[in-house]
Amino acid sequence: MFDILHSHPDFLVINKYPNVSVHKDDGDTMLLQEVAKQSGDEQLYLIHRLDKMTSGLLLLGRNRQAAAELSANFAQREVEKYYLAIGTKKPKKKQGIVVGDMTRSRRSSWKLESSCDNPSVTQFFSTAAGNGRRLFLCKPYTGKTHQIRVALRSVGSGIAGDPIYGTEDLDRGYLHAYAIRFPYQGEQQQFTCQPSNGELWLVEETKAALAQWSAPWLLDWPVIPNKIKLAAE
């Protein structure tokens, strides 16, 4: 269900497995309660969320004050998050920025619009992942529901195994919260978590690409124009 990767007096960093719900859902076990049993905490606080299909880094507060400070970092966009995804085919562009308002579509899905009143903003790189697939490294500037899943579908490469936006039935949806970087009490915290659950992560081309992205915060990311930043804030 999870691994505890880092234990700080005020927060935990865990690796959530794919197909594990952050909230109690449809009879699922409550994730935070299970983590607390292992960590010895009476109560843990959810700082941000991951979709059920998404694996990877999840930050949990160990007390109310720390949770409030960490949550404020997210609200003020002082937290850098980086995700890995495997797309089903070559995208319309290899790298860049996906920008647009997101609106409700059918069932549980969302769609990207051409308008930018309150847009989602996602920076990304991509490279070959073998067998005609594409490996993406994404940096969401905003935090909209299903943002990365919708962004990659909009560039023509839906995430492999995604039950809502994808076209393949695989062992999992291939989206992984890979790295996180944030300030806390005057110190910069940064963590990475290599994906391990899923056969597509083991393709040689994918593993070679991951070696080049070991410190995603040091990469030369596509620049977000100031007018988009203002619209997103």
Number of C-alpha atoms within 10 A of each C-alpha: 14 17 14 15 14 12 13 9 9 16 19 20 19 19 23 24 20 23 14 21 21 19 16 13 11 7 6 11 15 14 16 17 15 12 20 15 11 10 14 9 13 10 14 21 18 16 19 13 16 21 16 16 19 24 29 26 29 23 19 23 23 22 16 13 11 19 20 13 16 26 18 14 17 17 13 10 15 13 19 18 24 22 22 27 26 27 28 24 19 19 20 11 12 14 17 16 20 21 22 20 17 23 10 10 10 8 7 8 14 18 19 21 14 10 11 16 12 16 22 26 25 22 21 23 18 21 18 19 25 14 11 10 20 24 28 27 23 26 23 20 21 19 17 14 15 17 20 26 23 23 27 24 18 17 14 15 25 28 30 25 21 20 14 17 20 19 14 15 11 15 13 20 25 29 27 28 24 24 23 21 17 17 15 13 9 6 8 9 12 15 15 18 17 18 22 13 16 13 11 22 20 14 12 12 16 20 16 13 17 19 10 10 12 15 13 22 16 8 11 7 16 14 9 16 9 9 8 17 13 9 13 18 12
